[in-house]
Amino acid sequence: EIGRLFTSSDYNFDYRGKSKVILLLKALLTATEIPKADIYFVEGGLCLNAAYFVKLIKARKSKIILMVPEPLFDIERMSKIARFWIRTMLKKVDGIIAISQMVKEDAKKFYKGPIEIAPHYAENMERFKKIDADLNSKKIVFVCERPKETGHIKGLDIAINTFKIFKKKIVDGELLLIGSGTENLYYDIPGIKYLGFQKP
C-alpha cells in the first residue's frame, strides 16, 4: 500500500546468486531498464543497488525512499569493502521507512537522514479470526520466508530461544518452521520441523 503512493511502474530486481560482483552487474543492468522518475521507492538493501545506479546514471535529482523490512545494516559482520559500499549507497537515500522500532534503531546507527515507522499491514486476517486456538497444543508455529538468503529474520532467534525453554517443560513439544526456504534451515535441537512452503 505504501509503495502504491509512490510507484507508477514496478520493477523486480533479481537478487538470486551468491557472487557480489554478479549481483552488482544485475543491479546495473536493471538500472538501465528503469525509466527516469522523481521518486524511487525501494524495498530492501539489495534493491537499493539498482536505485543507486539509476540515480547515478540518469536521475541525479531524484529522491530515493528506502523501505527496510528487516535489520539491514549489520555492518559489524561485513568486510571493509561491503561497509564502504553500503555507506556510499546510503548517501543517496533521502529517507527510510522502517517496519518497526527495532529496525529504526538499527538503521539510525548508520543513517542520519529522516526515518519513519510504518508497521507491516497484514491482509485477509478475517479468516483466521474464525479459527479457535488449541490451548492444549504442544506445537509452536513460526512463519518466515527465505531465512538463509536474507540473513536475519526478525523474531526467528527469539522463536528458537523460546522453544529451548519450552522443550524443558514440554519434552514432546514441536516447533514448526513454515515458509519458503525454511526447509534449508537446521538447528541442533530435537523437535524442530522444517516444512518449507505450505499452501494456506
C-alpha positions as CSV (number, residue, x, y, z in Angstrom):
1,E,0.0,0.0,0.0
2,I,2.8,2.4,0.8
3,G,4.5,1.6,-2.5
4,R,1.4,2.5,-4.5
5,L,1.6,6.0,-3.2
6,F,5.0,6.4,-5.0
7,T,5.1,3.9,-7.7
8,S,3.5,4.1,-11.2
9,S,5.6,1.2,-12.5
10,D,7.1,-1.8,-10.7
11,Y,10.5,-3.4,-11.4
12,N,11.7,-6.5,-9.7
13,F,15.4,-6.9,-9.1
14,D,16.7,-10.5,-9.4
15,Y,18.8,-10.8,-6.3
16,R,19.5,-14.6,-6.7
17,G,23.1,-15.5,-6.6
18,K,25.9,-15.5,-4.1
19,S,28.5,-13.5,-6.0
20,K,28.6,-9.9,-5.0
21,V,30.0,-8.9,-8.4
22,I,27.2,-10.7,-10.3
23,L,24.6,-9.0,-8.1
24,L,26.1,-5.6,-8.8
25,L,26.1,-6.3,-12.5
26,K,22.4,-7.4,-12.3
27,A,21.7,-4.2,-10.5
28,L,23.4,-2.1,-13.1
29,L,21.5,-3.9,-15.9
30,T,18.2,-3.4,-14.1
31,A,19.0,0.3,-13.7
32,T,19.3,0.7,-17.4
33,E,15.7,-0.6,-17.9
34,I,14.1,1.6,-15.2
35,P,12.7,4.9,-16.5
36,K,13.7,8.3,-15.2
37,A,11.4,9.4,-12.3
38,D,11.2,11.9,-9.5
39,I,10.9,9.3,-6.7
40,Y,12.1,5.7,-6.4
41,F,10.6,3.6,-3.7
42,V,12.9,0.7,-2.9
43,E,12.4,-2.3,-0.6
44,G,15.4,-3.9,0.9
45,G,19.2,-3.4,0.7
46,L,19.8,-5.5,-2.5
47,C,17.2,-3.5,-4.5
48,L,18.9,-0.3,-3.2
49,N,21.9,-1.3,-5.5
50,A,19.7,-0.8,-8.6
51,A,18.2,2.5,-7.3
52,Y,21.7,3.8,-6.6
53,F,22.8,3.1,-10.2
54,V,19.6,4.7,-11.6
55,K,20.3,7.9,-9.6
56,L,23.9,7.9,-10.6
57,I,23.3,7.3,-14.3
58,K,20.1,9.0,-15.3
59,A,18.2,10.7,-12.5
60,R,20.6,12.6,-10.2
61,K,17.9,14.9,-8.9
62,S,15.5,12.1,-8.0
63,K,14.6,11.0,-4.5
64,I,15.2,7.5,-3.1
65,I,12.9,6.3,-0.3
66,L,14.1,3.0,1.2
67,M,11.7,0.7,3.0
68,V,13.5,-1.6,5.4
69,P,11.5,-4.7,6.3
70,E,14.3,-6.3,8.4
71,P,17.6,-5.4,10.1
72,L,19.6,-4.3,7.1
73,F,22.6,-2.6,8.5
74,D,24.5,-5.5,10.1
75,I,27.7,-3.7,9.2
76,E,29.8,-5.1,12.1
77,R,30.0,-8.5,10.4
78,M,30.7,-7.2,7.0
79,S,34.0,-6.7,5.2
80,K,35.5,-3.3,4.9
81,I,34.6,-3.2,1.2
82,A,31.0,-4.1,1.9
83,R,30.8,-1.4,4.7
84,F,32.2,1.2,2.3
85,W,29.7,0.3,-0.4
86,I,26.7,0.4,1.9
87,R,27.7,3.8,3.4
88,T,28.2,5.1,-0.2
89,M,24.7,4.0,-1.2
90,L,23.1,5.3,1.9
91,K,24.4,8.8,1.0
92,K,22.0,8.7,-2.0
93,V,19.0,7.8,0.2
94,D,16.6,10.6,1.0
95,G,14.5,8.8,3.6
96,I,13.9,5.5,5.2
97,I,10.6,3.8,6.2
98,A,11.3,1.1,8.8
99,I,8.9,-1.6,9.6
100,S,9.4,-1.5,13.4
101,Q,11.1,0.5,16.2
102,M,13.8,-2.2,16.4
103,V,14.6,-1.8,12.7
104,K,14.6,2.0,13.0
105,E,17.1,1.9,15.9
106,D,19.3,-0.4,13.8
107,A,19.1,2.0,10.8
108,K,19.9,5.0,12.9
109,K,23.4,3.6,13.7
110,F,24.4,4.1,10.1
111,Y,21.9,6.6,8.5
112,K,21.5,10.1,9.7
113,G,18.6,11.2,7.5
114,P,14.8,11.0,8.2
115,I,13.4,7.7,9.4
116,E,9.7,6.9,9.9
117,I,8.0,3.8,11.1
118,A,5.2,2.1,9.0
119,P,4.1,-1.1,10.7
120,H,3.5,-4.1,8.4
121,Y,0.0,-4.4,7.1
122,A,-1.4,-7.9,7.0
123,E,-4.2,-8.6,4.6
124,N,-7.0,-11.1,4.8
125,M,-6.9,-11.7,8.5
126,E,-10.6,-12.2,8.9
127,R,-10.5,-15.9,8.0
128,F,-8.0,-16.5,10.9
129,K,-10.4,-15.0,13.5
130,K,-12.8,-17.9,12.9
131,I,-10.2,-20.4,14.0
132,D,-10.3,-21.5,17.6
133,A,-6.8,-21.8,19.2
134,D,-6.0,-25.1,20.7
135,L,-4.6,-24.0,24.1
136,N,-3.5,-27.6,24.9
137,S,-1.4,-28.0,21.8
138,K,2.3,-28.8,22.2
139,K,3.2,-27.1,18.9
140,I,4.6,-23.6,18.2
141,V,4.4,-22.3,14.6
142,F,6.8,-19.7,13.2
143,V,6.3,-18.4,9.6
144,C,9.0,-16.7,7.6
145,E,10.5,-16.5,4.1
146,R,13.9,-17.2,2.7
147,P,15.7,-17.1,6.1
148,K,19.1,-18.2,4.8
149,E,19.1,-15.9,1.8
150,T,18.1,-12.8,3.7
151,G,20.4,-13.5,6.6
152,H,18.4,-12.3,9.5
153,I,14.7,-12.9,10.0
154,K,13.1,-10.7,12.7
155,G,11.9,-12.9,15.6
156,L,13.4,-16.2,14.4
157,D,16.2,-16.1,17.0
158,I,13.5,-15.3,19.7
159,A,11.4,-18.2,18.5
160,I,14.4,-20.7,18.7
161,N,15.4,-19.5,22.2
162,T,11.7,-19.6,23.3
163,F,11.4,-23.2,22.0
164,K,14.5,-24.2,24.0
165,I,12.8,-23.1,27.2
166,F,9.5,-24.7,26.0
167,K,11.3,-28.0,25.5
168,K,12.5,-28.2,29.1
169,K,8.9,-28.1,30.3
170,I,7.2,-29.9,27.3
171,V,9.5,-32.7,26.3
172,D,7.5,-33.8,23.3
173,G,6.8,-30.2,22.1
174,E,7.4,-29.2,18.4
175,L,8.4,-26.0,16.6
176,L,7.1,-25.9,13.1
177,L,9.1,-23.6,10.8
178,I,6.9,-22.8,7.8
179,G,7.7,-20.8,4.7
180,S,9.8,-20.8,1.5
181,G,13.4,-21.6,2.4
182,T,12.7,-23.0,5.9
183,E,13.4,-26.5,4.5
184,N,17.1,-25.4,4.2
185,L,17.4,-24.5,7.9
186,Y,18.9,-26.7,10.6
187,Y,19.2,-26.3,14.4
188,D,20.7,-29.0,16.6
189,I,17.5,-29.1,18.7
190,P,15.1,-32.1,18.7
191,G,11.5,-31.3,17.9
192,I,12.0,-28.7,15.2
193,K,10.3,-29.5,11.8
194,Y,11.3,-27.6,8.7
195,L,8.2,-27.7,6.5
196,G,9.1,-25.2,3.7
197,F,6.3,-23.5,1.7
198,Q,2.8,-24.6,2.7
199,K,-0.4,-23.7,0.9
200,P,-2.8,-21.8,3.2
